[in-house]
Amino acid sequence: MQGKAEEGILSTQNTTMDFFDSLSETVQIGLVFVILAVLFVIVFLNNRRNKEKRYNRRGRNFKDNYYQRKREKEK
């Protein structure tokens, strides 16, 4: 059974590679650049999202916030 599954995976990879190889070199280079640009945009947007999550983290004082919340719970 594993042989058939491996053949299916290899067959899919060969089909993809055959398609890529059938394109001209100029189109292949353009496709690579487009894929890299899309990946760059994804990383850039994720980085911006992470920065927004950590907004003003350097300016906040966790020690003071901790004691302030502790005092509020005691009331």
N, C-alpha and C positions, 0 to 999 in steps of 0.2 A: 504493500500500500504506500509506503513512503516513496518508492520509486515513481509512482504515478503523480504524487503530489509534487515531487521535485521536478518532474518533467513539465508539469503545468506551470510552475514558477519560472523555469528556464524558458519555456515557450513564450511566456508573457514578456520576459526580459528581452528575448531575441526579437520579438515583434516590435518592442519599443526602440531597441537599438537599430533595427532595420529601418524603421520610420525615420529616425534621426539621421542615419547614414544616407538615406535617400535624398535628403535635403542638400542644397548646395552649401558650399563652405560659408558663403556670405550670410545665408539664412541661419546656419548653425551658430555663427558668431553673434548675430543679432538676437537669436533666441536665448543664448547664454546671457547676454547683457540684459535682456528683458527679465529673465528669471532672477538674476542678481539684483536688479533694481527693485523687483517686487519683494525679495527677501530683505533688502535694505529698508524699504518702507515699513515692513512688518516689524523689524527690530526697532526702528526709529519710533514708531507709534507705541510699542510696548515700553520703551524707555521713558517716553513722555508720561505714559500712564503710571509707571512706577514712581516717577518724580512727584506726580500729583498726589499719590498715596502718602508720600513721605513729606508733605508740605511742612515747611518751617520746623523740621525736626531738630535742626541745630539750635534754633532760637528758643525752643521750649525747655523748661527746667522740670525734668521728671521727678526729682526729689521734692520740689515744692508742690507739684501737682499731687503726688502721692500723699503727702501729709495733709493737704487741703481736702482731698477726698476722704481720708481717714477721719478727719475732724467732722466732716459732713455726715458720715455714717454714724458717728457716736451721738449726734444730736437727736 
